[in-house]
Amino acid sequence: RMKLTYRIAIILAALGLLSGALTPALASTTTLTAEADSFVYSATPNAKKGSAALLKVNDDIKRSYFRFNLSALPAGETITQATLRLFATTKPKCSLGAEILRAATETWAESSITWNNQPGTTGSAVTSVASWTANSYVSFDVTSAVSSSGTISFVVRHPSGCTPTGDATFQSREATNKPQLVVDTTPG
């Protein structure tokens, strides 16, 4: 009888170890707020808008820039999803909505970026969203553009072929509902 109890204890212990080894790794979510943001406007090509509470997009004459520092992401983890969340204070103002592109460089400064010295964009659009509700967050899937380290800058503009009816506006980091980059990761 003692041998049977001993064998059962060994089997239960082995099952416990085995089930622990099969438990899936837990995913984590990191929410980053923009470390810098601004908009640029072709009609005032030297104006600095980095302290504006509202960032504007209008055709290709007003563009908004957002930069995020990725150093807070868990080291060694794999990015499974990255979502740029911007709080829109207006509807899109264009039937095509807005598109997200990568900035050509991350070295622009919020206090000095202007239309004349903006870094511009690189590559094709990362993503776009055609419709959203005013006074709510709009989510852009930017997973394909986000790596696990460094900094990343995004440019928001109306897609080409758009005929906007005015400015689409988003709250900046100086406002209540700050721009966010929400990144989901899993261990190794």
Beta strands, then each sheet from edge to edge (+ up, - down):
strand 1: 28-33
strand 2: 36-41
strand 3: 54-57
strand 4: 62-69
strand 5: 77-88
strand 6: 98-103
strand 7: 121-129
strand 8: 136-141
strand 9: 151-157
strand 10: 168-171
strand 11: 180-187
sheet 1: 1+ 11- 5+ 8-
sheet 2: 2+ 4- 9+ 6- 7+
sheet 3: 3+ 10-
end
